[in-house]
């Protein structure tokens, strides 16, 4: 094989999605109230280990972390949201952040190559910014980590916005020209390439922030599909053997819509299934509705849902390995959750279920935690996902302060899994959306066993 939203805004798209989710959640709540109580039994303790060669990573993105950002669609959108400032200043502090990632034991570092930074004016590349990315990739590799580079994490240059963004057919050819330049620059360096980050959320954010009408929405969708397909072929031509994918956001109740944004149309043009899993839903837990308002810290995580999501995607594409490109948990401005569930619990619980999935035959080859540090969550600094806290608005020094998740992740990586005998803090959900048949009738996965090498 291998070798996050700010202030709510009113929009037609959000209204439609909200009504769809609301109706579905209401129906499940009614069913829950009329169904017999059936709390799921605790899962058996973990005994398996992650295989040697498993890829352990951290994820971040350029716009969210770099600061000092040039004109782009998102610097413009941020003018109507919480002030961007200089974010966590990754642009100038990246050597230290790369060391923090390596100190975890990570062997993959994911970030994005920002088109707006590299080509601030059409046809004019900024050599200073290219030197920055050159040094970033060099330091990632020197630290013993593999670069996972995203070509588009929802951000494009201001001049692309001025020409009509994805409404204009020139944007696809401009994007591919830029992508070829970057792939040629970093070919042969073991890069894992991501074309578009979460196409469904990319389209949704553009619909809300530009905004776009339904015709523009479908134009953008078609353009992303065509561009990804062309990019896949181009990358394999320029950087033979490099794995390519576009990570899909898992969307629980509306996951069919999320997959339809791009994933369903490119399953023949990906080398691995890239999954971003944050939230599940069940008859006991409909808190994922808070994602509609950007109040991610109010959502109750469902770690066991990841097990079923992994199995479901593997069932759909059994010939491909699976990589968890993003997984994490928001806290409210860095404060502890009222229920006491911490980042260490969240990490261990989710990785327990990943171990269970591998033991049951899912070809999971990597896991990235989102994110290394707190950063700008597309309009707000209030949701905090970082293994390292950074108080952008209250601490001018932008000191990186470790959460309890740092020690937990370091231990899991070093020991190739959660502690022997570990039982998740969160019990499995009853009647999970991720697999109603398996979870509504009391069935739980078979106890794990040491697994063979899958790749």
N, C-alpha and C positions, 0 to 999 in steps of 0.2 A: 504494500500500500504506500504510505508516505515514505517513502524511501528508505424619556425620560422627559418630561414636559413641564412647562412652567405654569403661569396663570391660565385658568380656563378662559377661552374666548368663544363667543357664539358663532356658529357656522352651520350651514345646512348639513354638511357631512357629519359633523359631530352630533347634531340633533338626530339625524337618522340612525347613527350608530348607537346613540344613547337609548333611543326608543326600542331598537332591536334588542339590546342587552337587557334593558329594563323588563321588557316583556318576557324574555327567556328566564330571567332571574325570578320574576314573580311566579312564573309557572313552577319552577323548581322549588320555590319556597312553599307553595301550596302543597305540592307533592310531599315535601318533607313533613309538613304539619299533619298530613293524613297517613303517613307511612309508619309502620312500627319502628320503635327505636331499635337501632342495630349498630351500636358502636363497634367499629372494627377492632379486632384483637391486635395487640402489639405485634410487630414483626419479629421474627427470630433474630438473634444477634448475628452480626457479621463475622465471617471467618475467612472469606476470600481476600486476595490481595489484587491490587492493580498490576497488570503485567509490566515486565521490564520494557523500557522504551516508551512508556506512556508519556504523552505530552502534557505538561503542566504549565499553564500560562496565566498571564494577567492581560486584561483588555483596557484600552482607553481610546480616545479619539482626539485628533488634532484640535478642532475648534473648541471642544469642551475643556481641554486642558492647557493648550499652548499659550493663550493670551497674546497680546500685541498683534491682533489679527487684522489683516488688510480687508478692503472692501469685498463683501460677499453677500449672498442672499441672507445668511444668518446674522451678520453684523447689522444688517438692515432690520431684520425681524426683531433682534434684541433691543432695538430702540423703543419698541412698544412693550417690552417685558422688563424683568428686573435687570439692572445694569450689568453688563458683561465684565467691565473693568479689565483686568488682565488674567482672569481665571486663576489657576494655580501656578501660572508662569512656567509651564513645562518647557516652553521654547528656550528659556535660559537656564532651567534647573534639571534638564533631562539627564545629564551625567549622574547626578545623585539619585534620580528616580530609577534609572536603569540598575544602579547598584542595589536599591531597595528591592527591586524585583528579583534580582539574582540572589539576594540574601534570603528570600523565601525558599530557594531551591528550584525556582521556575526555570524551564528550559524553552519557553515560548514567550515572546513579547509582542502583543498586538497593538498597533496604532494605525493612523491613517496618513497618507501622503496628500496634503491639502493643495488642491489645484489652485485655489484662490491665492495661496501664498507663493506658489511656484510660478504661476503665470498671471500676475496681477493685471496686465494689459494684454490684449490679444496679440499673440506672436512675440511677446517680450517676456523672457524668463528671468527671474531674479537669481543671479548666481550665488548671492549670499545665502538665500534660503535653500538652494540646492546643496550648498556646502553643509548646511545644518542637517538636512536629511541624510546626506552621505555620512556625516559623523555619527548621527543617531544609529543608522544601520550598522556602522562599523563597531560602535560600542555594544550594541545588542549582541553581535556575533562574538566580540572579544570576551563578553561575559558568559559565553557558553550557551547563549539562547538563540533560538531560531526566530527570524522576523516573520510575523504575520502582518501583511501590509494591506490595508483597505484603500482602494482607489477612490471610493466615493462614500463618505459617511454623512450624506445629506447636505453637503456644502459645495457650492460652486461660485466662481468669481462674479463680481459685480457686473462685469461686462457681459457675462452670459445671462444674468438676470435682465440686463437692459435689452438684449436681443430677443427676449421672450422665453428664456429658460427652456424647458422641455417642450414648449409649444412649437419652437422653431426647429426644423429638421437639421439646421447647422449644428445644433448643440450636440447631437449624437456623433457627428463626424469630428467636431472639435474635441469631444471627450475621448474618442478613440485615438485621435492624434496624440493627445496628451498622455493617455494611458500607455501607448506604444513607447513613447519617449521614456517614461518611468520604468517600464518593464525592461527595456534595453539597458537602462542605467544599472539595474539591480539584478540582472539575469545571472544565473550561475551561482547565486549566493544562498541557495536553500530557502528562498522566500516561499511562504504559503500565501497565495493571492486571494483576496476577497474583492469582487467587483463592486457590488452595491450592498451596503449594509441595510438589512431589513427593508426591502422594497415597499412592503405594505405601510410601514410607518413613515418612510420617505414621502410616499404619495399622500398619506394622511396629513403630515405636517405641512406640505406644500398647499394642500387644499384649505387648510385652516389659516395659514400664515400669509399666502399671497394675496387673496385666496384664489382658488380655481373653481370653475363651474364643472358639471359632470362631463361635458365634452372634453375639456382640458384634462380632467382626471384620466379618462381613457386614452387620450393622446399620450400622456406621460407614461401610463402603464405599457402601452405598445412600444414606446421608444425605449424604455428600460429593458424590455424583453429582447428587442432586436439588438440593442447595444451590448447586453450581457452575452448573447450568443456569439456576436462578432468578437467580443473581447476574449471569450474562452478560446476561440480558434487562434486569435492573435497571440495570446500568452503562450499557448503550446507551440506555436511556431517560433517565437522569440526566445522563450525560456523552457526548452523541452524538459519534461519530467516534473516541472513545478506543479503542485496541486492547486486547483482553482475551484472556487465555489462562490455562492452568494448566500450569506446566512439568513435564515428565515426566522422571523419573530413568531413564537408560539402564542396564539391568541385565544386559548381556552374555548369559550362558547362560540366565538366568531372565527375560529381558526380556519374554517373553509374559505372565508373572505381573505384572510391574511395569505394563505397559500396561493390563492388565485391572483394575487398581485403580480407575482413573477414565478414563484417556485414551480407551480404546476406545468409551466410552459418551458422549463429549462432543465428538467430532470435528466435529459440526455447530454447536457452541457455542464455538468458538475462532477468533480472527482471525489467529493465527500459531501455528506449531508451536514450542513452547518446549522445548529439549532441554538436559539436564544430562549432560555426558559427562566421566567421570573415568577409567574403566578398561575395557580390552578383554580378550579372551582368545583364545588360539590354541593350536595343538598345541605350540608352542615356549614358551608362557607361560601357566601356569595360576595365577600368583601372585595373581590377583584373589580367591582364596579367603581371603586375609588380611583382606578386608573384613568377614568374619563375626566376627572377633575384635577389630575396631577398630584393627588394626595397619596402617593405610593406607600408612605409609611403607615397608612391605615389598613393596608392589605395584610391579611393573615396568610403566610406562606403555606404551601402544600408540597412538601418535599417529595412525597411518594408519587405525586403526579408526574414528576420527571421520569420515573421508571416507566410509566405507561406511555408517555410521549416518545421516549426512546424506542420502545418496542413497536409502537405504531408506525413511526417513520421507517424503521428497519424493515418492518413487514412490507411496506410499500415499495422500498428499494433495497431488496436483500443483497444485491451485489455491491453496494457502496458502504464504506465505513461511515461512522458518525462522529462528529466533533461538536462538543458543547462550546460554542464560541463566546457566549455570555451567560452568566448566572450570578445573581447577587441579590441583595436586600437593602431597601432604603430605610434609613432612620430619619426621624424628624429633627433636622438641623443638628445632627450628631448626638441627640439625647437618647438615652436608653428607652427601649420600647416598654410601655406600661405592663405588658405581660411577662417581661423579663427575658424574652427570647432574644438571644444575642447573635452577633455575627459569627461567633465560633460555633454556636448551635446550628445555625443556618448552613454553614459550610459542611460540617460533619454530617448533618442529616441528609443533605442533597448528595454528598459523595457516597454515603452509605447506599443510597438507592441507585447510584451509578454503578457501584460494585455489584449490586444485585442484578442489574440489567446485563452487565458483562457476563456474570455467572450464568445467566439464562440465554446467552448466545448473541447479544447485541454487540456489534463490532465497534465499540466506543474506543477511539484512539486519542482523544484529547479533551481537556477541560480548561477553560479560561474563567477566572473570576473577574467580574465587573464590579468595581474597577480598582486599579492600584491605589489611587488617591481619590478623595472627593473632587468633584469638578462641576462645571456648569451644566445643569441638567435641562438644556433646551428651554431656558427662560427663567430659571431659578437656581439659587444655591441651597435651597432648603432641603430637598431630598439628598441624603448623603449615602453613597454606595461604597465609599472607599475603605480598603483595608487600612489605609492611613488617613486620619482626619486632617483636613485643611480648612481652617475657618477663614474663607476669603474675605468676608465682610467685617470680621472682628479682629483679625490678626494680620497686621501689615507685614510681618515677617514670613507669613505663609509656611509656618513650620509644619512638617509632616509628623504627626503623632500617631503611633501605632495603636490600633484597636486590638481587642482580644482575638480578632480574626487572624492577625499576623502569626501568632504562635500556633494557632490551630492549623492554619494552612501549611505552615512550615513543617509541623509534625506529620500531617497527612502525607505530604510529599516525601518526607524522609522515610516514612514507614510504609509507603505504597498502599495507604488506605487508612481508614478509621481504626481506632484501637480494637484489638481482638475482643469479641464479646459485646461490642458497642450496640446499644439499642437506641434508636432515634428518640430525641426529645419529643418531637411531634408524632403522635400515633397516626396511622394511615387514615385518610378521610373516608367517610362512608358515602357511597354513591357518587364517585368522582366523575366529572364530565370527561376526564381523560380516558376512562374505560368503564362505562356504567355496568356492563355485563359482569366484569370481574369484581367490581367493588360494591355493587348494590346487594349482592347475594352472599357476602361473607367470604368470598374466595380471596386468598392472599397468595403471593408468589411462593413457590417452593423454596425451602431453605437453600442458601447458596452453598456451593462446593468449590474447592480450588479449580480454577479453569485453565484450559489449555491455551497456548499462544494462538491468537486468532489472526495475526498478521506479522 
